[in-house]
């Protein structure tokens, strides 16, 4: 027997081939989420999250503070919909918006107040 023709161990190369094929197949396995949590997008309004099935039937409506939403096993579509905020139904939002508007337009309000004060002084 020539030294070049020595027998290779059949176990080493087959185990290596098996490990390579196994790691490739394991890495392309599909993964499925069971549930999810949603956080606010920090838009000016509150957001609602609508989950529709593939056949366009509504599965559920959630808000952005929902935790542990159970996802369907089939295909679904997520829709984020801003909801309208009534200023008179939420006084804290109304006051926050009013103070930010006053802060932004303070100089214009000061000038208008001075003009009105001077006009009243001359009229009376």
Order of alpha helices (4+ residues) and beta strands (2+ residues): alpha-beta-beta-beta-beta-beta-alpha-alpha
